[in-house]
Amino acid sequence: MERHCFSFELVPGQEQEYDRRHRAVWPELLAALRDSGVHNYSLFRNGTTVIGYAECEPDAATAFGQVAGTEVNDRWTAWFADLIAGVQGGHWQTHYSEVFHLA
């Protein structure tokens, strides 16, 4: 299992819409995440900065790679493309290395 942390930026002015859309995440997307090995997944927002954390089996690249290959993820990603800054450019997420963990 790999703990995975990342961040990205929202388009300024889209913070409330981003929150609103996450109040009812589609059940089929939740199932795809779980089925792909993504668990204990949280998103935190401060202004336009979003930080994500997930525990992934066997690792983040494999788990999120499986999710990325689903039709529901394609629809979700397209629905959020207008809210996330730089998503069209390809390098819109910043990944963080774990340096400490208290279990």
N, C-alpha and C positions, 0 to 999 in steps of 0.2 A: 504494500500500500504506500502511495506517495501523497503527501500533503502538498497542495498546489495553491499558490497565491499569485494573483495578477491584478493589474489595474488598467483602467482606460478612462478617457474623457468623453463627456457628453457634449453635444452642441449646446452652447449657452442658451438658456431660455427653455430647454426641453426637460429640465429636471422633474417637474411635476408629472409630465406625460410619461416619462420613464418609470416613475414610481407607480402611476396608475396602471400601466400595462402589466406590471409585476404583481399587482394585487390578485390577479386571476391567471396564473400561469396555466397553460393548457395541460390537461391531464395526460395527453399523449406525449407531450414533451417531457413531463416528469417521468413517465414510464421509460422513455428512450434514454434519459439520463441514468436512471437506476439500472436498466438492463445493460448499459454500456460500462458500468462500474463506477459511476460518479455518485458519491454519497456525502452526506453532511456538507451540503453546498450552501454557501451564504454569499449574499452581495450586500455591501455597505456603501452608502453614498454620503459625501460631504461636498456640498455645492455641485460642481460638475464632475468631480472625481468619484469614480466607482472602483471599489476594491472587492475582489472576489476571492473566496477560499473554498476549496473542495478537497475531499479525500477520494483518491482514485485508485482503482484496482485494474490491472496491476500497477499502472503508472498513468500520469496525466496524458501523455502523448497517445497512448493506446486507448484510454477511456474516451477522451474528448475526440479522438480520431474516429471512433466508432459512432459517436453522436453526430459528428459532422457529415457522416454518410447517410443520414436519414432524411426523408422527405419533410418530416415535421420540423427538423432543425433548419432546413432550407427556408421554409415558410416563416419561421420565427426570426431568423436572421434578416430576411427581406423586410419584415415588418418593423424591425428596429434600425434599419440602415439610415433612416432620416434623423435618428436621435443620437447616434454614436459618431463622434468626431473621428475622421480618418479611416472609417471602416472600409471604404472603397479602395484605399491605398494599400491595404494588405498588412501593414505593420502598425496596427492600432492598439495592441496590448503590450504592456510592460510586465515582464515576469520577474518574480523575486525568488532568490535563493534562501532556503531555510538556514538560519544560523543558530537557532536555539528552539528547543521544544520541552515543555514541562508536561509530562504525562501524569 
